[in-house]
Amino acid sequence: MSDEIECPECGGTGEQRLGPLRLMCMYCHGRKVVGGAREPADDGPRHQLWRFPGVGEEHDAHVHGPLPPVWEHPAVRGSGLCTHCLGAGVVVAEGSYAEAPCPVCSGGGR
């Protein structure tokens, strides 16, 4: 077990920005730190033993676990939007300005 340190991927913010979207950090799972008793590699499946917030209940990471990515949110799933581009029709390479047609909804993929 190692000491807890600030997440090197998100800089301790717990999220990563992709254009206007704020996504949960895929490395620390929104906890802002890595190491200690909870190494990222030891987490197991996301949402294991967590419960979802009830109606009117605020999200608490200690009770409900880390926030899921935006494309897993029931409102996005039920909207009919493409889960890859969220209806934009294009995808952007992370860390650059390169755009490409969405491989899912533009007919160019799977």
Buried (B, 14 or more C-beta within 10 A) or exposed (E): EEEBEBBEBBEBBBBBEEEEEEBBBEBBBBBBBBBEEBEBEEBEEEEEEBEEEEEEEEEEBEEBBBBBBBBEEEEBEEEEBBBBBBEBEEBBEEEEEEEEBBBBBBEEEE
